[in-house]
Amino acid sequence: DERRPNMPKTQDKGKGKEASGVGKLHEFSMNKSFGQHLLVNPLIVDAIVDKAHLKSTDVVLEIGPGTGNLTMKLLAQCKKVIAVELDPRMAAELKKRVQATSYAANLHIILGDFMKVELPYFDVCVANVPYQISSPLTFKLLAHRPAFRCAVLMFQREFAMRLVAKPGESLYCRLSINTQLLSKVTHVLKVGKSNFRPPPKVESSVVRICPFDPAPPINFLEWDGLVKLCFGRKNKTLSAIFRQSAVIALLEQNYKTYCALNGLEAGDTSGFKERLIDILEKNSFLESRSSKLDINDFLRLLTAFHEHHIHFC
């Protein structure tokens, strides 16, 4: 089940008031296309803010603020919150709630689809991520410049565990290695279904992502081209993967294109498969499997192919 992060409208003091705030928000009909589930446990909200390690000078980007439980906690600890909200009803409720406080001038609401809006400068990102955009949202954040300090993001549990998976673990995949190439990722908190109203069908987890700054000096499209090819069958040997006719045809065409663009003589390519296998063998990758290889292994493999003008994008 996919969900959009939306917090219950609560008072900061008094359990009775807090409960009535949640009840009032239930007057909204949740928009299933946005995946709206309300986070109703204030302890989880506090934990998310705590894991963000905020400074009083920080500009915080919040994705999917809903009616503002998390927003109010953020505003109390940072300089400014920029909130991106897709649902106009939630945006109006958040604006109304903050206008009655001393934080009114410190909140900027962007009404729109996070994947389509141009992001301003921010130091920290906090989000309870809509499951259907988890991967593109993560990589849009990691591509943002200048790099932010950290992001504290709530994801579907399995997606979160893929982000932090290591070589040899069952969930280790293209997502794992690409995210870990660009950032330090840590799992910080498990969040059960019972913390939401209505409860989603899956468990959640909070992760902390700190992008490397500067980013590694790697052509990411080249890197991802290799990783995508290898993780398509992550438990097959690289020898088996690079013997596939479709892979050979793709890399041979890339090779010819690279040579043409760089004034190089492509020469006879009739033995191109043997050339690929020779590169794997000379660099001790013939029997390797992607599921066991780490970032340094893939960097070494990419370099070996590049030395022979073989490219992946």
Disulfide bonds with the S-S distance in Angstrom:
none
